């Protein structure tokens, strides 16, 4: 999977939400910095070339839909971020969020309970 630009990722978020859409429907979802229709059309075609979306043709009009799930993208994105920014260490990532006060001790206890739960069921 090729890396997405910020704008491509924004468009993918819309397509995941809508499940299938024509370019004009994607355009209607963009609230800030709305690109020109032709620019948006090019971005969507780029997403298709990168293997993230496919389309159904209705005459000259195309309806696009995601072929990469948000879950698959999330896994790839998180793995890359953890490898790049946290030396491939989930511990480093969690401690970063703890130090930045983005995660509480109660939330960490919940995560620990989720990790330990499958072990207790065996």
SULZI-V417668 format. One record per residue. N is the residue number from 1. RES is the residue in three letters. PHI is phi in whole degrees, -180 to 180 (none if undefined). OMEGA is omega in whole degrees, -180 to 180 (NA if undefined). Layout:
n->N res->RES phi->PHI omega->OMEGA
n->N res->RES phi->PHI omega->OMEGA
//
This chain:
n->1 res->UNK phi->none omega->177
n->2 res->UNK phi->-77 omega->178
n->3 res->UNK phi->-67 omega->178
n->4 res->UNK phi->-98 omega->171
n->5 res->UNK phi->-74 omega->178
n->6 res->UNK phi->-59 omega->-179
n->7 res->UNK phi->-67 omega->178
n->8 res->UNK phi->-62 omega->179
n->9 res->UNK phi->-64 omega->177
n->10 res->UNK phi->-60 omega->180
n->11 res->UNK phi->-67 omega->177
n->12 res->UNK phi->-62 omega->178
n->13 res->UNK phi->-58 omega->179
n->14 res->UNK phi->-66 omega->-179
n->15 res->UNK phi->-66 omega->175
n->16 res->UNK phi->-63 omega->180
n->17 res->UNK phi->-67 omega->-176
n->18 res->UNK phi->-81 omega->-178
n->19 res->UNK phi->73 omega->172
n->20 res->UNK phi->-158 omega->-175
n->21 res->UNK phi->-163 omega->170
n->22 res->UNK phi->-84 omega->-178
n->23 res->UNK phi->-55 omega->-179
n->24 res->UNK phi->-64 omega->177
n->25 res->UNK phi->-73 omega->175
n->26 res->UNK phi->-64 omega->180
n->27 res->UNK phi->-56 omega->-178
n->28 res->UNK phi->-64 omega->-179
n->29 res->UNK phi->-85 omega->-177
n->30 res->UNK phi->-85 omega->-175
n->31 res->UNK phi->-96 omega->-179
n->32 res->UNK phi->-121 omega->178
n->33 res->UNK phi->49 omega->-179
n->34 res->UNK phi->-65 omega->-180
n->35 res->UNK phi->-76 omega->174
n->36 res->UNK phi->-65 omega->-179
n->37 res->UNK phi->-52 omega->-179
n->38 res->UNK phi->-65 omega->178
n->39 res->UNK phi->-65 omega->179
n->40 res->UNK phi->-62 omega->178
n->41 res->UNK phi->-60 omega->178
n->42 res->UNK phi->-64 omega->179
n->43 res->UNK phi->-61 omega->-180
n->44 res->UNK phi->-65 omega->178
n->45 res->UNK phi->-65 omega->176
n->46 res->UNK phi->-63 omega->177
n->47 res->UNK phi->-62 omega->178
n->48 res->UNK phi->-69 omega->179
n->49 res->UNK phi->-63 omega->180
n->50 res->UNK phi->-79 omega->177
n->51 res->UNK phi->88 omega->-180
n->52 res->UNK phi->-95 omega->-179
n->53 res->UNK phi->-134 omega->173
n->54 res->UNK phi->-134 omega->-178
n->55 res->UNK phi->-143 omega->168
n->56 res->UNK phi->-109 omega->-179
n->57 res->UNK phi->-96 omega->173
n->58 res->UNK phi->-124 omega->-173
n->59 res->UNK phi->65 omega->179
n->60 res->UNK phi->-88 omega->-177
n->61 res->UNK phi->-102 omega->180
n->62 res->UNK phi->-118 omega->173
n->63 res->UNK phi->-106 omega->-174
n->64 res->UNK phi->-99 omega->177
n->65 res->UNK phi->-147 omega->-178
n->66 res->UNK phi->-71 omega->172
n->67 res->UNK phi->-114 omega->171
n->68 res->UNK phi->-111 omega->-179
n->69 res->UNK phi->-74 omega->178
n->70 res->UNK phi->-63 omega->179
n->71 res->UNK phi->-66 omega->179
n->72 res->UNK phi->-64 omega->179
n->73 res->UNK phi->-65 omega->180
n->74 res->UNK phi->-59 omega->180
n->75 res->UNK phi->-59 omega->-179
n->76 res->UNK phi->-65 omega->-179
n->77 res->UNK phi->-62 omega->-178
n->78 res->UNK phi->-66 omega->179
n->79 res->UNK phi->-60 omega->180
n->80 res->UNK phi->-64 omega->-180
n->81 res->UNK phi->-63 omega->-179
n->82 res->UNK phi->-67 omega->178
n->83 res->UNK phi->-63 omega->-174
n->84 res->UNK phi->-76 omega->-171
n->85 res->UNK phi->-103 omega->-176
n->86 res->UNK phi->-128 omega->178
n->87 res->UNK phi->51 omega->179
n->88 res->UNK phi->60 omega->-177
n->89 res->UNK phi->-117 omega->176
n->90 res->UNK phi->-68 omega->176
n->91 res->UNK phi->-60 omega->178
n->92 res->UNK phi->-60 omega->180
n->93 res->UNK phi->-65 omega->-178
n->94 res->UNK phi->-64 omega->-180
n->95 res->UNK phi->-66 omega->175
n->96 res->UNK phi->-59 omega->-179
n->97 res->UNK phi->-67 omega->177
n->98 res->UNK phi->-67 omega->180
n->99 res->UNK phi->-64 omega->179
n->100 res->UNK phi->-81 omega->-178
n->101 res->UNK phi->58 omega->177
n->102 res->UNK phi->-96 omega->179
n->103 res->UNK phi->-140 omega->-176
n->104 res->UNK phi->-95 omega->177
n->105 res->UNK phi->-62 omega->178
n->106 res->UNK phi->-62 omega->178
n->107 res->UNK phi->-66 omega->177
n->108 res->UNK phi->-64 omega->176
n->109 res->UNK phi->-64 omega->177
n->110 res->UNK phi->-63 omega->179
n->111 res->UNK phi->-63 omega->179
n->112 res->UNK phi->-61 omega->178
n->113 res->UNK phi->-63 omega->178
n->114 res->UNK phi->-65 omega->-180
n->115 res->UNK phi->-69 omega->-176
n->116 res->UNK phi->-81 omega->-176
n->117 res->UNK phi->-56 omega->-179
n->118 res->UNK phi->-61 omega->-180
n->119 res->UNK phi->-68 omega->-178
n->120 res->UNK phi->-73 omega->-178
n->121 res->UNK phi->-75 omega->-176
n->122 res->UNK phi->-76 omega->NA
//
